[in-house]
Amino acid sequence: MKLMSTGNEELDVKLQGGLPFPNLMLIEGPHGSSKTVVAQQFLYGALKSGLRAMVFTTETTSSDYFRKMRTLNYDVRDYLIRDKLRIYSLQISEEGWGGILERLILKKVSSFIEKNKNNFNFVLIDSLTHILSPLGEEDVLGFFSHARMLASEEMMLVFTVHPGAMEEKIATRGKALFDSYIRLSVATLGGRSVKVMEIVKLKGAPSTFDATITFDVDPAFGLKLIPIALARS
């Protein structure tokens, strides 16, 4: 196992060198906790580290996802041109389809990743919330188990999800399959609103990494770490 840079020097320092690779990672957080930005930061780091990436977005179009990355100074245009990055849009209705289409989409995505695993070694699904919400234990754990197998074949897979997207029993069993679990939240410190990254699990990382990281999103810079002492001042 090796360490992959996040693309953010400050964050790499906090993690004692970066993220373990290969890796199966779950990023969980409510609306406004910057799940997408954190995932995009890791995606950017993967591309800069020489990995080839596929992104599946369920909340916007491919072009809009690309534009939002550029506004945060994650310019991935050259990676798209050189086919080192592909962005696919899966427009999922918030109302859902009773699990029938969600189950089909999950199977198709899983098969597509399997088919392309020799050409792409970083996969981001942002987010799984609307896909997983109507599904039962067999579908969800089956998908996670397949992702677990793919991660063992020198891949990194990152999934974002909102709290409550899965039934508690399914969530507990599902999270046990992941190498890494990052929980995001929004907090107020010293009258200032900040994001909090709690690294619950990071298999393969140095034992001395910082498990709690406060940050904000700078429109011109992307993910910007904030020392806790400064956030409280």
C-alpha positions as CSV (number, residue, x, y, z in Angstrom):
1,M,0.0,0.0,0.0
2,K,1.2,3.5,-0.9
3,L,0.1,7.0,-0.1
4,M,-1.6,9.2,-2.8
5,S,-1.4,13.0,-2.5
6,T,-4.8,14.8,-2.0
7,G,-3.5,17.6,-4.2
8,N,-3.6,19.9,-1.1
9,E,-0.2,20.3,0.7
10,E,-1.8,21.3,4.0
11,L,-4.1,18.3,4.0
12,D,-1.3,16.0,3.0
13,V,0.6,17.2,6.1
14,K,-2.4,16.5,8.3
15,L,-2.7,13.0,6.9
16,Q,1.1,12.4,7.2
17,G,1.6,12.1,3.5
18,G,-1.8,11.6,1.8
19,L,-4.5,9.0,1.3
20,P,-3.7,5.2,1.3
21,F,-4.0,3.6,-2.1
22,P,-5.7,1.3,-3.0
23,N,-8.7,2.3,-1.0
24,L,-12.5,2.0,-0.7
25,M,-13.8,5.3,0.9
26,L,-17.1,6.6,2.1
27,I,-17.7,10.3,2.6
28,E,-20.8,11.0,4.6
29,G,-22.3,14.4,5.5
30,P,-25.4,16.5,5.4
31,H,-26.3,19.2,2.9
32,G,-23.8,22.1,3.1
33,S,-21.0,20.1,4.6
34,S,-19.0,20.2,1.3
35,K,-19.0,16.5,0.5
36,T,-18.6,17.3,-3.2
37,V,-15.7,19.7,-2.6
38,V,-13.8,17.2,-0.5
39,A,-14.4,14.4,-3.1
40,Q,-13.3,16.7,-5.9
41,Q,-10.1,17.6,-3.9
42,F,-9.3,13.8,-3.7
43,L,-10.1,13.4,-7.4
44,Y,-7.8,16.3,-8.2
45,G,-5.0,14.7,-6.1
46,A,-5.5,11.4,-7.8
47,L,-5.2,12.9,-11.3
48,K,-2.1,14.9,-10.3
49,S,-0.7,11.6,-8.9
50,G,-1.0,10.0,-12.3
51,L,-4.2,8.0,-11.8
52,R,-7.0,7.8,-14.4
53,A,-10.4,8.6,-13.1
54,M,-14.1,8.1,-13.8
55,V,-16.7,10.3,-12.1
56,F,-20.4,9.6,-11.8
57,T,-22.5,12.6,-10.7
58,T,-26.1,12.1,-9.8
59,E,-26.8,15.8,-8.8
60,T,-25.8,17.8,-11.9
61,T,-24.7,17.6,-15.5
62,S,-21.2,16.6,-16.6
63,S,-20.4,20.0,-17.9
64,D,-21.7,21.7,-14.8
65,Y,-19.6,19.4,-12.6
66,F,-16.5,20.3,-14.6
67,R,-17.3,24.0,-14.4
68,K,-17.7,23.9,-10.7
69,M,-14.3,22.2,-10.3
70,R,-12.7,25.0,-12.4
71,T,-14.2,27.7,-10.2
72,L,-12.5,26.1,-7.2
73,N,-9.2,26.1,-9.1
74,Y,-9.3,22.4,-9.7
75,D,-8.6,22.7,-13.4
76,V,-9.0,19.2,-14.9
77,R,-9.5,20.3,-18.5
78,D,-6.2,18.7,-19.8
79,Y,-7.1,15.4,-18.1
80,L,-10.4,15.4,-19.9
81,I,-8.8,16.2,-23.2
82,R,-6.2,13.4,-22.7
83,D,-9.0,10.9,-21.7
84,K,-7.5,10.6,-18.2
85,L,-10.8,11.7,-16.8
86,R,-14.3,10.9,-17.7
87,I,-17.4,12.5,-16.1
88,Y,-20.8,10.8,-16.5
89,S,-24.1,12.3,-15.4
90,L,-26.8,10.1,-13.8
91,Q,-29.8,12.4,-13.3
92,I,-31.6,10.8,-10.4
93,S,-35.0,12.1,-9.4
94,E,-35.3,13.0,-5.7
95,E,-38.7,11.5,-5.7
96,G,-37.2,8.2,-6.8
97,W,-38.7,5.3,-8.9
98,G,-39.5,2.9,-6.1
99,G,-36.2,1.0,-6.4
100,I,-36.7,-0.5,-9.8
101,L,-34.7,1.9,-11.8
102,E,-32.3,2.6,-8.9
103,R,-31.5,-1.1,-8.8
104,L,-30.9,-1.2,-12.5
105,I,-28.7,1.9,-12.4
106,L,-26.6,0.5,-9.6
107,K,-26.0,-2.7,-11.5
108,K,-25.2,-0.9,-14.7
109,V,-22.7,1.4,-12.9
110,S,-21.1,-1.6,-11.2
111,S,-20.8,-3.5,-14.5
112,F,-19.4,-0.4,-16.2
113,I,-16.7,0.1,-13.5
114,E,-15.8,-3.6,-13.8
115,K,-15.5,-3.4,-17.6
116,N,-13.2,-0.4,-17.4
117,K,-11.1,-1.4,-14.4
118,N,-8.0,-1.9,-16.5
119,N,-8.2,1.6,-17.9
120,F,-9.2,3.6,-14.8
121,N,-8.0,3.2,-11.3
122,F,-9.9,5.9,-9.5
123,V,-13.7,6.0,-9.3
124,L,-15.9,8.7,-7.7
125,I,-19.7,8.5,-7.3
126,D,-21.1,11.8,-6.1
127,S,-23.6,10.9,-4.7
128,L,-25.2,7.6,-3.9
129,T,-28.0,9.0,-1.8
130,H,-30.9,8.9,-4.2
131,I,-29.7,5.5,-5.7
132,L,-29.4,3.7,-2.3
133,S,-32.4,5.2,-0.5
134,P,-35.1,2.9,-1.9
135,L,-32.9,-0.2,-2.0
136,G,-32.7,-3.1,0.5
137,E,-29.8,-4.8,2.2
138,E,-29.0,-7.3,-0.6
139,D,-28.6,-4.7,-3.3
140,V,-26.6,-2.2,-1.2
141,L,-24.3,-4.7,0.4
142,G,-23.9,-6.5,-2.9
143,F,-22.7,-3.3,-4.5
144,F,-20.4,-2.4,-1.7
145,S,-18.9,-5.9,-1.7
146,H,-18.2,-5.7,-5.4
147,A,-16.5,-2.3,-4.8
148,R,-14.5,-3.9,-2.0
149,M,-13.3,-6.5,-4.5
150,L,-12.4,-3.8,-7.1
151,A,-10.4,-1.9,-4.4
152,S,-8.4,-5.0,-3.8
153,E,-7.3,-4.9,-7.4
154,E,-5.3,-1.6,-7.1
155,M,-8.2,0.8,-7.4
156,M,-9.5,3.7,-5.3
157,L,-13.3,4.1,-5.1
158,V,-14.8,7.1,-3.3
159,F,-18.6,7.3,-2.6
160,T,-20.4,10.3,-1.1
161,V,-23.7,9.9,0.7
162,H,-26.1,11.8,3.0
163,P,-26.8,10.6,6.5
164,G,-30.0,8.5,6.6
165,A,-29.6,7.4,2.9
166,M,-29.5,3.8,4.2
167,E,-31.4,2.0,6.9
168,E,-29.3,1.9,10.1
169,K,-28.7,-1.8,10.0
170,I,-27.6,-1.7,6.3
171,A,-25.4,1.4,7.0
172,T,-23.6,-0.3,9.9
173,R,-22.9,-3.5,7.9
174,G,-22.0,-1.5,4.8
175,K,-19.5,0.9,6.5
176,A,-17.7,-2.2,7.8
177,L,-16.7,-3.0,4.2
178,F,-14.9,0.3,3.7
179,D,-11.2,1.0,4.2
180,S,-11.9,4.6,5.0
181,Y,-14.9,6.4,6.4
182,I,-14.9,10.2,6.6
183,R,-17.8,12.0,8.4
184,L,-18.4,15.7,7.5
185,S,-20.4,18.2,9.5
186,V,-20.9,22.0,9.9
187,A,-20.0,23.6,13.2
188,T,-19.8,27.1,14.7
189,L,-16.6,27.9,16.5
190,G,-16.1,31.4,18.0
191,G,-19.1,32.7,16.0
192,R,-17.6,31.4,12.7
193,S,-19.2,28.7,10.6
194,V,-16.7,26.0,9.6
195,K,-16.8,22.5,8.1
196,V,-15.4,19.6,10.2
197,M,-13.8,16.6,8.7
198,E,-13.8,13.6,11.1
199,I,-11.7,10.7,9.9
200,V,-13.4,7.8,11.6
201,K,-11.4,5.2,9.7
202,L,-8.4,5.3,7.4
203,K,-6.9,1.9,6.9
204,G,-3.2,1.9,5.9
205,A,-2.6,5.5,7.1
206,P,0.2,6.4,9.5
207,S,-1.1,6.1,13.1
208,T,-0.2,9.7,13.9
209,F,-2.5,11.5,11.4
210,D,-4.9,14.2,12.5
211,A,-8.4,12.7,12.9
212,T,-10.3,16.0,13.1
213,I,-9.7,18.7,10.5
214,T,-11.5,22.0,10.3
215,F,-11.8,23.7,6.9
216,D,-13.8,26.0,4.7
217,V,-14.2,26.4,1.0
218,D,-12.4,29.3,-0.7
219,P,-14.0,30.1,-4.1
220,A,-10.6,30.9,-5.5
221,F,-8.6,28.1,-3.9
222,G,-10.9,25.2,-3.0
223,L,-10.5,23.4,0.2
224,K,-8.8,25.7,2.8
225,L,-7.8,24.3,6.2
226,I,-8.5,26.4,9.3
227,P,-6.5,25.8,12.5
228,I,-9.0,25.1,15.3
229,A,-7.5,27.9,17.4
230,L,-8.1,30.4,14.6
231,A,-11.6,29.1,14.1
232,R,-12.4,29.7,17.8
233,S,-10.9,33.2,17.9
